[in-house]
Amino acid sequence: MSHDPYGDPTSGFLRNRPGFTDVDELSQVEAEVTTLRLAQLRTMLDGLLHVG
């Protein structure tokens, strides 16, 4: 079996910047970050669409 430089051999997870190894914790944080980013994008688009 070849070594995957992107995989964590102890958890089987792909390496991720925050270092999560628990799938439920990672899923929760991904959902929260996505929700926040969507809110930012909506605010930005509202500002662009309602200019002048």
Residue, then its C-alpha position, 0 to 999 in steps of 0.5 A: m500500500s502506498h503512502d498518501p502524503y495528504g492522509d492522516p495514518t492514525s485517523g484515516f482523514l485527509r489532512n485539514r488545516p484546523g487538524f480535525t480528526d472527528v468527523d462530527e466535529l469537522s462537519q459541524v465546523e464546516a456547516e458553521v463556516t459555510t453559513l457565515r460565509l453565505a451571510q457575508l456574500r449575501t450582504m455584499l451582493d445586497g449592497l451591490l444590487h441596491v447601489g444608487 
